[in-house]
């Protein structure tokens, strides 16, 4: 989709039960990269939906979510340097719901 943007979403959740809820929610929005890091291709509507869902799950005074906008998804060419375990750049796939 031409209006999708690429985001990196990372979070620091203070309580393990909330962390699990956030992790499960994020699996519906993007590709899991590391423990608390997701890569997401989102339209403006899906981004707003994700933010609303996260705001309902976290405690604003205790938790922290960062959403990094990398730009238009079809134009971004991420250059990733990986140390340690192997890393494979996520590819776009159709998801059947």
N, C-alpha and C positions, 0 to 999 in steps of 0.2 A: 504494500500500500504506500502510496506516495506521501501520505500525511503522517506516517509513523516516524517516531523519533527513537533514538537509542539511548537508554538510560542505564546507569550503574546504580543499583540501590544497595546500600549497606546499612547495617543497623547494630546497635548495642543495646540490648534489652536486659534490664537489671534482674529480672526474675525468670527462672527457667520455664515455668508454666506459660508465661506470656511469650517467651522466646519461641517455644514450640508452636504456639498459635500464630505468631507472625511468620515463622518459617513455612507452615502449612499454607497460609494465605498467599505468601509470595510465590510458592510453587505454581499457583494459578496465573501468575503474571509474567513469569520469565524463566530463564535458564539459570540453574543453580551453579555458581562458579566456585564458591568456597563457603565455609561455615555460615557466615552471615552476609554473603555477597551474592547478588543476582544481577544478571544482564537482562534487560527487558526492552522489547520493541513494542511501543505503545502509541495509540492515537491519543489525542487530547482527552477524549472521553474516557478511555481506559485508564489513563494516568489519573484523572480526577477520581474515578472509581477506586483505584488502588489507594490513593491518598486518604479518601474517606474511610475505607476499610481499615487502613493502618491506624488512623486517628481513633477509631473505635476499639482497637486492640491494645494500644500502648498507653502508658501513663506519661503524660507530657513532662512532668516534673522529674521523672526517674529514667526514662528511656530516650534514645536518640536515633533518628533515622536520617540518613543523607541520601538525596536523590540527585545524581550527577547527570546532567543533560549533555550528551555527546554530539547532538545534532541530528539532522535528517538521517534516518536509518539506512537508506539506500546509498547515501553519499559518504558515510563514515567508513574509514578503513583503519580499524584499530590496530595499533602496533603494540603487541603484548610481549613483555619479557618475563619469562617464567624461570624461577630457580627451584630446584628440587624436583618434585613429582612432575610428570609430563602434563602438558596443557594442550587442549584442543579447542580452537576457536569455535564457538557455537555457530551452527549453520541454521538458516531459516528452514523450518519444517512446517508442513500443514498439521494442524491439530484437529482431530475429530472429537466433538463434544457430544 
